[in-house]
C-alpha cells in the first residue's frame, strides 16, 4: 500500500509543497492528494489589484499539477481527526461529502481577515484576504462615483499596498489610511520618508495613532470618538486562522496556529506537519514567524524537506527561517525594498522608486512561474521510501 500524503490547501505554502513532494518522492511508494476549496491558484499578494478593477489571470490547479501525479480534490475541509488520521471534506466537485485517510498530513489552510471583535467589521467592512471578498469589494468600488471616500484600516504591508494601489488607480476617489501607530514606523528613516512622499504624491490622508473602534455603513469611529467618513471601509488589520486545527485536538497556540518543532512537525501528533499562516513556528530570532507569504515559503520548504527525509531514512535538514527584507508596492510604478537584520529591525539601506517596483514585479512573476511549474522544470531523481510503505513503521520514524 502506498504512503498517503494529504496536503490541505493550495495557497503559496500548499501548492509549492505538493509540487516539491511530487518531484522528490517516488510515485511507486507515495500517493499525494491536494485538497482545496476552489479550482484556481489565488495569488493573495495581488488581490488588492483585483479589487480595484485590474484583470488578473488565475491558473487552474488542474493545469498546475498536470503531469506531476498529484491528485486534486476540490472540497472544503470541515474537520481533521488526527487519532484516526482522517480529514472530513464537503465536496465541491461532485464527489460529495466524505473522508480522506492519510499517513502524513500537511496542514496549510492559511488564514482569513481578523475582525478583532470590532463592531460593524463583519457587517460593513470589506477585505482583500480572499478572491471572493476582493470581488465583492471590486463591485462596490466600481459603483463608487467621483469624490467617494475609501478608508483603509491597518498600517501593515497589506494596508499600505491597498491604499496606494487604490489611490493610483482611482484618483477620483478620496483615499485615507488609519494607523494605530506611526506610518512606516518599522522602516529606516530614509525609507519612511520615501513612503510619506508617496502618500503625499498620491493624495492619501493618513490618520496616525488612530485605532478604529467601530465600522458603520458610511463612517468609521475612532477610539477617541472621531468620525472618519468612509463610503467603503477596507479592513486590513491582521489575519486569523480557521478554528479547525484547534477543534481537532492538535496542540495550538493562543492564536489557533498549530504548534510545531523546528521541522514544522506537530508537537502533539507526529503524522501532522503545518506550513504557512496556520503554523506557530519560531524563527531564528527566537520570535514566532509572522503570517506572510515569506513565512509560507520558509515553512513549506522546511516541512517538505522533513517529510522527504523521514520517509526516505535520510537526515532531516533544517532550512532557513530568517527574514532578509520587506518589499512593499506603492502602486504600479513605485515600491520600497527594506533590508532587515536578524531581529527584523530595518537596516539603513533601502531601495526605492521604479527600480524597486520592477524588482517586485519580477518577484511576483517568478513566484507565478514556480506555481505554474510546481516540479520546477528540471527533473530530479525520485527517492524511494526507506522501507516498504508499512504505515505503522513510517509513522513512528524520528
Residue, then its C-alpha position, 0 to 999 in steps of 0.5 A: x500500500x502506498x504512503x498517503x500524503x494529504x496536503x490541505x490547501x493550495x495557497x503559496x505554502x500548499x501548492x509549492x509543497x505538493x509540487x516539491x513532494x511530487x518531484x522528490x518522492x517516488x510515485x511507486x511508494x507515495x500517493x499525494x492528494x491536494x485538497x482545496x476549496x476552489x479550482x484556481x491558484x489565488x495569488x493573495x499578494x495581488x488581490x488588492x489589484x483585483x479589487x480595484x478593477x485590474x484583470x488578473x489571470x488565475x491558473x487552474x490547479x488542474x493545469x498546475x499539477x498536470x503531469x506531476x501525479x498529484x491528485x486534486x480534490x476540490x472540497x472544503x475541509x470541515x474537520x481533521x481527526x488526527x487519532x484516526x488520521x482522517x480529514x472530513x471534506x464537503x465536496x465541491x466537485x461532485x464527489x460529495x461529502x466524505x473522508x480522506x485517510x492519510x499517513x502524513x498530513x500537511x496542514x496549510x489552510x492559511x488564514x482569513x481577515x481578523x475582525x478583532x471583535x470590532x463592531x460593524x467589521x463583519x457587517x460593513x467592512x470589506x477585505x482583500x484576504x480572499x478572491x471572493x471578498x476582493x470581488x465583492x469589494x471590486x463591485x462596490x468600488x466600481x459603483x463608487x462615483x467621483x469624490x467617494x471616500x475609501x478608508x483603509x484600516x491597518x498600517x501593515x504591508x497589506x494596508x499600505x499596498x491597498x491604499x496606494x494601489x487604490x489611490x493610483x488607480x482611482x484618483x477620483x476617489x478620496x483615499x485615507x489610511x488609519x494607523x494605530x501607530x506611526x506610518x512606516x514606523x518599522x522602516x529606516x528613516x530614509x525609507x519612511x520618508x520615501x513612503x510619506x512622499x508617496x502618500x503625499x504624491x498620491x493624495x492619501x490622508x493618513x490618520x496616525x495613532x488612530x485605532x478604529x473602534x467601530x465600522x458603520x455603513x458610511x463612517x468609521x469611529x475612532x477610539x477617541x470618538x472621531x468620525x472618519x467618513x468612509x463610503x467603503x471601509x477596507x479592513x486590513x488589520x491582521x489575519x486569523x486562522x480557521x478554528x479547525x486545527x484547534x477543534x481537532x485536538x492538535x496542540x495550538x497556540x493562543x492564536x489557533x496556529x498549530x504548534x510545531x518543532x523546528x521541522x514544522x512537525x506537530x508537537x502533539x501528533x507526529x503524522x501532522x506537519x503545518x506550513x504557512x499562516x496556520x503554523x506557530x513556528x519560531x524563527x531564528x530570532x527566537x520570535x514566532x514567524x509572522x503570517x506572510x507569504x515569506x513565512x509560507x515559503x520558509x515553512x513549506x520548504x522546511x516541512x517538505x524537506x522533513x517529510x522527504x527525509x523521514x520517509x526516505x531514512x535520510x537526515x532531516x535538514x533544517x532550512x532557513x527561517x530568517x527574514x532578509x527584507x520587506x518589499x512593499x508596492x506603492x502602486x504600479x510604478x513605485x515600491x520600497x525594498x527594506x533590508x532587515x537584520x536578524x531581529x527584523x529591525x530595518x537596516x539603513x539601506x533601502x531601495x526605492x522608486x521604479x527600480x524597486x517596483x520592477x524588482x517586485x514585479x519580477x518577484x511576483x512573476x517568478x513566484x507565478x512561474x514556480x506555481x505554474x511549474x510546481x516540479x520546477x522544470x528540471x527533473x530530479x531523481x525520485x527517492x524511494x521510501x526507506x522501507x516498504x510503505x508499512x504505515x505503522x513503521x513510517x509513522x513512528x520514524x524520528 
